[in-house]
Amino acid sequence: MIKRTLYFGNPAYLSMKDRQLVVQKEVTSPGETLSRTRTDISTIPIEDIGVVMLDNPQITLTHPLLNALLANNTAVITCNERHMPSGMLLPLEGNTLQAERYSNQINASVPLKKQLWQQIIQAKIANQAAVLQEKGVDIEPMRYFQRNVRSGDPDNYEGRAAAYYWKNLFDGVVEGEFTRGRFEDDPNNLLNYGYAVLRAVIARSLVGSGLLPTLGIHHRNKYNAFCLADDIMEPYRPYVDRLVLSILNDFDDVSTLTTELKARLLVIPALDVVIDGKSSPLMVASQRTTASLNDCFEGASRKVLHPVIL
């Protein structure tokens, strides 16, 4: 069953009762600053929740609720004053064989990691090519890049493909030449938000498979707590890009992340994804990807299952 993604953008008091997340609206009486009343809004079974996004400084969570969410392997995301995801909370214990799987992951050989990175980049470029093809862009350069990726990608075909991809993806949709970057102009704000949601989904799946999101295959930034999540999400990024492209076709102004725009991006965990010849929601597909990655670390397989945009 696909887990639900919950977004809270208004003041609220979140608690737990009978294994249900209880949402209460925080109401301040006119002219009062300290006195608040709470009005029950709804309840949601905790077992149905996969991601919770907190986007208001006046949201309160009880400790029992937080523990219950973590026990359910729910990713809890907090947003900063710019309403961009800034932090993520995941359980320390996500799998009964966690110690053994950590050991396999830590002891993975360099050749295996290079082969896994080769597969990741090939899958990423293939999906980027599929998105460009939907736009009518010539994808022969992308096919060339994909075919020539070697173990560890020493020739940086990922970077070459990215340059061609971003040059053409938003051509004719945004004014001027698009530059991809965290702090660049829109629609980078949409991409940043979407990737943050995707990152949470992948990190959640890694924890559920008993893997350590911090210890990456290729990403090694010592300040990054989610290096492996950043590795594994690469072939999934084009799904976010395609969603952002559809948003740009529907909205004239995306300079501000409105509630409506966020709602469009929060469907990412439920996007239809084809993996191993079968269609499933992205959140379910990511669990198959991370489970197959664990098989590789254990030596039971040499191939990770990646999503395919047809």
C-alpha positions in Angstrom: 0.0 0.0 0.0 1.2 3.5 -0.9 2.0 5.5 2.2 0.5 9.0 2.5 2.4 12.3 2.4 1.1 14.9 4.8 1.8 18.6 4.5 1.2 21.0 7.4 1.4 24.7 6.5 -0.7 26.3 9.2 -0.4 26.4 13.0 -1.4 23.1 14.4 -1.0 20.8 17.4 -0.2 17.2 16.4 -0.6 14.4 18.9 -1.4 10.7 19.0 -4.4 8.8 20.2 -5.2 5.1 19.6 -2.4 4.8 17.0 -3.9 7.8 15.1 -2.3 11.1 14.3 -4.6 13.7 15.7 -4.6 17.1 14.0 -5.8 20.0 16.0 -6.0 23.5 14.7 -4.3 26.2 16.9 -6.7 29.2 17.1 -5.7 32.5 18.8 -8.5 34.7 20.0 -8.6 38.2 18.5 -6.3 40.6 20.4 -4.6 37.8 22.3 -1.1 36.6 21.7 -0.6 33.9 24.3 -4.0 32.2 24.8 -4.9 29.6 22.2 -7.6 27.1 21.8 -7.5 23.9 19.8 -10.1 22.5 17.5 -10.0 18.9 16.3 -9.7 18.6 12.5 -9.0 15.0 11.6 -7.2 11.8 12.5 -5.0 9.7 10.3 -3.8 6.1 11.0 -0.1 6.4 11.7 0.6 3.1 9.8 -0.7 4.9 6.6 1.9 7.7 6.8 5.1 7.7 4.9 6.2 11.4 4.9 5.3 14.3 7.1 6.3 17.8 6.1 6.2 20.6 8.7 6.1 24.1 7.1 5.0 26.5 9.9 6.9 27.7 13.0 3.8 27.3 15.1 3.4 23.6 14.8 3.8 21.5 17.9 4.3 17.7 18.0 4.1 15.5 21.1 6.9 13.1 21.9 4.7 10.0 21.7 3.6 11.0 18.3 7.2 11.5 17.1 8.2 8.1 18.4 5.3 6.4 16.8 6.1 8.1 13.4 9.7 6.9 13.6 8.6 3.4 14.6 6.6 3.4 11.4 9.6 4.5 9.4 8.0 7.8 8.6 10.3 10.6 7.2 9.6 13.8 9.1 10.7 16.9 7.2 11.0 20.4 8.6 11.0 23.6 6.5 12.9 26.9 7.1 11.6 30.5 7.0 11.8 30.4 3.2 9.4 27.4 3.2 12.1 25.1 1.8 12.9 21.7 3.3 15.8 22.1 5.7 16.0 19.0 7.8 14.8 15.4 8.0 14.3 13.0 10.9 14.6 9.2 10.3 14.6 6.2 12.7 17.9 4.7 13.9 16.4 1.2 13.8 14.7 0.5 10.5 15.4 -3.2 10.0 15.9 -6.3 12.2 19.2 -7.2 10.3 20.5 -3.6 10.4 23.9 -4.4 12.0 24.7 -7.1 9.5 23.6 -4.9 6.6 25.6 -1.9 7.9 28.7 -4.2 7.9 28.1 -5.4 4.4 27.6 -1.8 3.2 30.7 -0.6 4.9 32.8 -3.5 3.6 31.7 -3.2 0.0 34.6 -3.3 -2.4 35.7 -0.3 -4.5 35.1 -2.3 -7.8 31.6 -3.1 -6.7 30.9 0.6 -5.8 32.2 1.7 -9.2 30.0 -0.8 -11.0 27.0 0.3 -9.0 27.7 3.9 -9.9 28.0 3.0 -13.6 24.5 1.4 -13.4 23.1 4.5 -11.6 24.5 6.9 -14.2 23.4 4.8 -17.1 19.9 4.6 -15.7 19.8 8.4 -15.0 20.9 9.3 -18.5 18.4 6.9 -20.0 15.6 8.6 -18.1 16.8 12.1 -18.9 16.8 11.1 -22.6 13.2 9.8 -22.3 12.1 13.2 -20.8 13.9 15.0 -23.6 12.4 12.7 -26.2 8.9 13.6 -25.0 9.8 17.2 -25.8 10.9 16.3 -29.3 14.6 16.9 -28.6 17.3 14.9 -30.4 18.4 12.3 -27.9 21.2 10.7 -29.9 23.9 12.6 -27.9 22.3 11.2 -24.7 22.3 7.7 -26.1 26.0 8.1 -26.9 26.7 9.2 -23.3 24.7 6.4 -21.9 26.5 3.7 -24.0 30.0 4.9 -23.1 29.6 5.2 -19.3 32.4 3.0 -17.8 32.8 1.6 -14.3 33.0 4.6 -11.9 32.2 7.0 -14.8 35.9 8.2 -15.0 35.0 10.2 -18.2 32.3 12.2 -16.5 29.5 11.3 -18.9 27.1 12.2 -16.2 28.3 15.8 -16.4 28.3 15.9 -20.2 24.8 14.5 -20.3 23.7 17.0 -17.7 25.0 19.9 -19.7 23.0 18.8 -22.8 20.0 17.9 -20.7 19.6 21.2 -18.9 20.3 23.2 -22.1 17.3 21.6 -23.7 14.9 20.7 -21.0 13.3 24.1 -20.4 14.0 25.5 -23.8 11.0 27.4 -25.0 9.3 27.1 -21.6 11.3 29.6 -19.5 12.7 32.9 -20.7 16.5 33.1 -21.5 19.0 30.3 -20.9 18.3 28.1 -17.9 21.0 27.5 -15.3 20.6 24.7 -12.8 21.6 25.6 -9.3 20.2 25.6 -5.8 20.2 29.4 -5.6 19.5 30.2 -9.2 16.2 31.7 -10.5 13.0 29.7 -10.9 12.1 27.1 -11.8 15.0 26.0 -9.6 12.8 26.6 -6.6 10.4 23.9 -7.9 13.3 21.5 -8.6 14.8 22.1 -5.2 11.5 21.4 -3.4 10.8 18.3 -5.5 14.2 16.9 -5.0 13.9 17.4 -1.2 10.7 15.4 -1.2 12.3 12.7 -3.4 15.4 12.6 -1.1 13.2 11.9 1.9 11.4 9.1 0.1 14.7 7.5 -0.9 16.2 7.9 2.6 13.2 6.3 4.1 13.5 3.3 1.8 17.2 3.0 2.6 16.5 2.9 6.3 13.7 0.3 5.7 16.2 -1.9 3.9 18.6 -1.7 6.8 21.1 0.6 5.0 22.9 3.7 6.2 21.8 6.7 4.2 25.0 8.6 5.2 27.6 6.1 3.7 27.5 6.8 -0.1 28.6 4.9 -3.2 29.9 8.0 -5.0 28.9 11.0 -3.0 31.4 11.6 -0.2 30.8 15.1 1.2 31.7 14.9 4.9 29.0 17.4 5.7 26.3 15.4 3.9 24.3 13.1 6.1 22.5 11.5 3.1 25.2 10.6 0.6 23.7 7.2 -0.2 20.3 8.8 -0.7 21.8 11.3 -3.1 23.4 8.4 -5.0 20.3 6.3 -5.3 17.9 9.1 -6.2 19.8 10.0 -9.3 17.7 7.9 -11.8 14.6 9.1 -10.1 15.4 12.8 -10.6 14.0 12.9 -14.1 10.5 12.1 -12.7 10.7 15.3 -10.7 12.0 17.2 -13.8 9.1 16.0 -15.9 6.6 17.0 -13.2 8.2 20.5 -13.0 8.0 20.7 -16.7 4.2 20.0 -16.6 3.8 22.6 -13.8 5.5 25.2 -16.0 3.1 24.5 -18.8 0.1 25.1 -16.4 1.3 28.1 -14.4 2.4 31.5 -15.7 4.3 32.5 -12.5 6.2 30.1 -10.3 8.6 32.6 -8.7 6.8 32.0 -5.4 6.2 28.5 -3.9 2.5 28.8 -3.3 0.4 26.2 -1.5 -1.0 25.1 -4.9 2.5 24.5 -6.3 3.6 22.6 -3.3 0.5 20.4 -3.6 1.5 19.5 -7.1 5.1 18.6 -6.0 3.9 16.6 -3.0 2.4 13.9 -5.3 6.0 12.8 -6.1 5.8 9.7 -3.8 2.7 8.6 -5.7 4.0 9.1 -9.3 3.7 6.0 -11.5 7.1 4.4 -12.0 8.0 1.4 -14.1 10.6 -0.8 -12.4 11.6 -4.4 -13.4 8.8 -4.3 -16.0 6.1 -3.5 -13.4 4.3 -0.2 -12.7 4.0 1.0 -9.1 4.0 4.2 -7.1 7.4 5.8 -6.8 7.6 5.2 -3.0 7.0 1.5 -3.6 9.5 1.4 -6.5 12.2 3.0 -4.3 11.8 0.2 -1.8 12.5 -2.3 -4.5 15.6 -0.3 -5.6 17.0 -0.1 -2.1 16.3 -3.8 -1.4 18.1 -4.8 -4.6 21.0 -2.5 -3.5 21.2 -4.5 -0.3 21.3 -7.7 -2.3 24.4 -6.3 -4.1 26.1 -5.5 -0.9 25.4 -9.0 0.4 26.8 -10.5 -2.8 23.5 -12.1 -3.9 23.2 -9.9 -7.0 25.3 -7.6 -9.1 22.5 -5.4 -10.5 20.3 -2.7 -8.8 16.7 -2.3 -10.0 16.3 1.2 -11.3 13.2 3.0 -12.6 12.6 3.3 -16.4 10.8 6.1 -18.1 9.2 4.5 -21.2 
